[in-house]
């Protein structure tokens, strides 16, 4: 298990067809400084599952101006802590699933709004679909099992992606199918 940050980029970068799992204390993903950052066709799972509450990801924690973040066709699964985005950063999320596990009840903290479902009914946040209708919150992502992130045929992610620069998955199959 990684006991600190999983993936860390400064001044831009891409995470494509990747799996980040079982990261530790701070954040699974850290993007900081001006630039374009993308998470495409990737899975972030089990961040800090047995540890204290921390962010699943931080985007622009120290420097958020002139920052663009895109999250496309990705899955955030059973992470502890929300994704924090600097209010000066530009955020685009499309065809991404956020599923269970967060202790805070928030998946995304952006522009002083909390997006998630646990606290939305109590006025603490807004549903993810208010941020973008292409987002979804599901309880079963449809992974083969807890250690195999291949999607079963019944997964709600099958045939839901958009065409991106990553045209094949980790097994060499076409994306989207």
N, C-alpha and C positions, 0 to 999 in steps of 0.2 A: 504494500500500500504506500502511495506517495503521501508524505506527511505535510506537504505544503501545497503550493500551486501545481496544478497539472500541466497546463499549457499557458505560456506567457509571451505576448507579442508587444513590441513598441513600434510606433510609426507605421502600422498597417501589417496585414498578413491574412492568409486564408487557412482555414481548417476544412479539409475536403475529404469525404469518405473515411472519416476517422471515428474511433471510439475512445472516449475518456471515461474511465471507470475507477471507482474506489480511491478517489483523491482525498486528501486530508484537510488540514486545518483552515487554510485561507479561502481559496476559490479554485474550482476546477479549471476555469478559464479566466485569464486577465488580459484585457486589451487596454493599452494606455498610450496617450499621445495622439497628435493629429495623424490622420491617414484613413484608408479604407480597410475594413476588416470584414471577413465573411466566414460564416459557419454554414457549410453546405453538405447535405446528405450525411449528417453525422449524428452520433449518439453520445449524450452526456448522462451517465447513470451512477447512482449510488454515491454521490458526493457526500462525504462526511456522515455516512449513514449511522455510525455509532458514536459520533463525536458531538461537540458543542455546535450550536447554531452558527453558521457563517454564510457568506454568500456562495451560491452556486457559481456565479460569474460576476465580474465587475468590468464595466466598460467605461473608461475615462475617469477612474476614481481620482487620479491626480490631475489629469489633463484631458478635458473633454471637448475643447473647442476644435473645430475643423475635423471632427471625427464622424465617420459614417460606419454604421454597423448593419449588416444584413444577416439574417438567420433564415435559411431556406431549407425546406424538406428535411428537417432535423427532429430529433426526439430528445426531450429532457425527461428522464425517468427516475422516480424515487430518490430525488436529491433533497438534502436538508439545506434550507436557506433559499432566498430568492435571487433573481438576477438583478443587479443594480446597474442602472445606466445613467450617466451624467446628463442633466437636463439640457446641456448645450450640444449634445451629440444628436445626430440624425439616426433614427432607428427604423428599420424595415424588417418585419417578420412575416413570412408567408409559408403556408403549408407545413406547419410545425406543431408537434404534439407535446403537451406538458401533462405528465401523469404522476399522480400521487406522491406522497412521501414528504412534502414540505411541512415542517413544523410551524412555520410562520403563517401558513395559509395564503401566502402571496407567491406568485411566480415571478412577477416583474415589478420592479420599482422604477418608475420613469416619469419625469416631469411632475414630481410630487404626487403621483397617483400610484396606487397599488393595484395590480391586476392579478386576480386569482378568484377562487370561488369560496373558500372557507369563510373569510371574513366579509365577503361582499354583502351577505344578508344582514350583517351587523353594521354596515356603513363604513367598514375599514378599507374596502377596496372595490374594484369594479371587475366584472367578468372579463376574461381574456377576449371574448368575442366583441366587447366594446372597443378594444384596442384594434382589432382586425378580425373581420368575420371569417377569414380563412384559418384562424387558429382554432384548436379544439382542446378540450380537457377530457381525458378518458381515464378509466380505471384500469383497463387491460390493453396495453400497447400491442400485444400479440407476439412477444418474443418467444422463441422456442423454449427457453427456460432462463433462470436468473443469471446464468453464465454464458449463454449463447444468444447473442443479439440479432441473429437472423430472424426475419419476420415469418410468421406462419401465414398460410394462405388466407386465414380469417382476420388478419391484422387490419385495423382501420387505416393504416398507413399505405396499404397496397392500392396502387392506381390513384393516389391522391396527390402525388408530387407534381412539380412543374419542371420543365426542361431547364437545366442549368449547365454550366460548363463541365460538370461531372456527369458523363453520359453512361457510365457503367457503375455497378455496385462492387463490393469487395469480392464477389464471386465471379465477376465479369458479365453479369446479366445487364441488359439494357435498363436505363432509368429515363423517365418513369416507364413502368410497364403498362 
